[in-house]
Amino acid sequence: MHMKMTGYLFYGKDPRIKYAHVIFSLTSPRPSPYKGEEVSYLVFSDLRKFGKITLLDTKTAHDSKHLNNIGPEPLDKNFDFHKFKEIIQASSAKASAGRGIKTVLMDQSIIAGIGNIYSDEILWRAGVHPERKVSAITEKELKLIFKAIKETLKKGIDFGGDSMSDYRNIHGLPGKFQLHHEAYRRTGEKCRKKGCKGIIKEKW
């Protein structure tokens, strides 16, 4: 399942969720002394209808066209700075060299799972301008970005995800990461970084 830009999975007894497009009925035996089966539902809700569900063989899933071009998972224990530096330098040697670092971080073929919100928060934390060209990023800055990726994504998990849009957790409850943004959607507000007197600006 891929939610793309919006949507979430809900699990519960009542499948009547807004923008439900697929509903899986799941049965399990009732606990003793009750008889029969209980029915619960896994609901695929997607506001924009960009998401997709694909049935894949577990053994060959990562060789399929849906997953074979996905970059490494940034919170994987094997994803260290050496690996990060390697893939960023590889992207710099290709056509992406002229792209800004934010665009590269959001490229799912380079690193998996970093979108618009988290890329803004990562680069704010690292103190690197989103439009800095990949080829111009120093090793010191790469280390700051790598550290910020780990910290920001873990923070997002700790706060249950970001519900700036319609995201909900499996129980239908919103996350709280949107209450802790430092850069995303804070245009015109004071920067909260220690020692900074600047104002957050958005460039189109």
Number of C-alpha atoms within 10 A of each C-alpha: 11 13 19 13 17 18 23 22 21 22 18 15 13 12 18 11 14 11 15 18 13 14 17 12 12 14 12 10 11 12 10 7 5 9 9 10 12 13 13 16 17 18 24 24 24 23 18 12 15 12 18 11 10 7 7 12 9 7 7 10 13 14 12 11 9 12 12 12 14 16 15 18 15 18 15 9 7 11 14 14 14 11 12 19 15 11 16 21 15 13 18 20 13 9 8 18 18 17 17 18 26 23 17 23 26 18 17 16 15 20 18 17 19 21 16 13 16 23 26 22 20 27 23 20 19 18 14 18 14 19 13 15 18 24 17 13 18 10 10 9 15 18 16 17 25 21 16 21 23 16 14 18 20 14 14 17 13 12 16 17 19 22 17 15 12 15 22 20 17 14 10 14 12 19 20 17 18 19 11 13 16 19 23 18 15 14 13 11 13 15 18 13 12 6 7 9 10 12 13 16 14 11 5 3
